[in-house]
Amino acid sequence: TVAADGRVSVKAYFPDNLSGTWSGRLNLGDLAPMFVSASSASSVAVTGNLSFTPVIGASDFSGSVRMVRFPGIGTDVYRSGYDQARDLEGSRFSSSVLLGLASFPATNNNVIGAFTDGAVSGDQIVSTWNNVGQITTPRNNLFTFSGRYQKRSGLATATYAITDPSRGLNNDRALVRAVPIQIQNRIAGQYYLPTGGGPFTFVENSGGAPPVITTISPRGKLVPTAGSSYLVSVVTPAAWTAAVVGAPVPTWVTLGAAGGTSDGTLTITVAANATGLKRTAQVLIAGQYHYIEQDYR
């Protein structure tokens, strides 16, 4: 914020999920030399200058900063530290715009959250951003994505929890922060995961892409002692994988495929049970668990 008397207040969020604040005054009319130290780690900081001189059609302020984290802090991917030079740009913010940007229609499935770089690079989540600041997606067993837009400050936050064995993700949670750059008609920010974050944007779902809604049927199967083969139906707009899971992985259950590209079926074959004991297994299909129970009589 920039007050009429020239006092400047800054809240900064670092790539490693730390944050800090700084306050000071404008120098020479429009220049703010700042130093922000993360509140929980004095060895993480950003320093530089912000210039509140507009560039017509591009930004209302800009600047250059140096962002530093010394090695040996924490246990995440940033433990080795960083020393980065970054250019900043931004815009004045009007809280009268209900959805952050005037171009966002107040309809279902109106925005796409897009992740770039890092552990979930390429993921795009169709969501509904309503006029009271809630950001939601339909329930499914692949992931959850929900957030909140703070109309007063312009900060949008969200949590993306995803399970994807092919990428080594097991209910990993990406923490998202983004702000509307209204002069550029975009909402941009970053996301954090201990295994690697990156840039994040909200864009209008102008193409009408549907949200990901995945179902499998049946969700479970009681198999006779002699064993059998059967089909599981998969309904999803996205590519999917399938795998028998467990520790150890049951070898008496085999799959006809390792996945698919959209709607389809999966053949599951269960061998005869000669153990004299009831046994169970789980198959993870398109992020959802299919349960198998086999009789022994």
Protein Blocks (a to p, Z undefined) as FASTA:
>chain_A
ZZfkopacdddddfkopacddddddeehiaccdddddfklmkbccdddddfbdcehkamb
dcdddddddehiajbfklnopadddddddddddfklmnopaklccbehkbccddeehjlg
oiacdddddfeopacddddfkbccdddddfknopacdddddddfknopahiacddddddd
fknopacdddddfkbpcdddddddfkopacdddddddfbdcddfkopadddddddfbdcd
dddedddddfkbccfbfbdfbdcdddddddddfkopacdddddeehiacdddddfZZ
